[in-house]
Amino acid sequence: METLAINTDKHTWHAACRVEDIPEDGGACALIEGKQIAIFNFARRGEWYATDNECPHRQQMALGRGMIGSLGEEPKVACPFHKRTFSLKTGQCLNDDGYQINTFPIKVSEGIVYVGV
């Protein structure tokens, strides 16, 4: 998909993909402004999230392939390699205080997923 960017006061919104490009209750990766961003369709909750794709534990580009779930009410993603889990809302590592990932605003409009950078 060709990248479309829309500037606003706080973010530049990028058309990252179509809704059907991201599996339900799963994730995928998009390259936006030279950065790998993981996009998650948490269909069970009716929510969308975007984070860094890189797991800071071992600097592997893997979070888009991680398993999503919840810790209580907190939506999370687990790195598929070393099982560090991160909040999809805040980016804070939930099982190791030494790690954090960036999160990005996300919106869906007319079947297109937009990520704010």
Buried (B, 14 or more C-beta within 10 A) or exposed (E): EEEEEEEEEEBBBBBBBEBEBBEEBBBBBBEBEEBBBBBBBBBEBEBBBBBBBBBBBEEBEBBBBBBBBEEEEBBBBBBBBEEBBBBBBEBBBBEBEEBBBEBBBBEEEEEBBBBBB
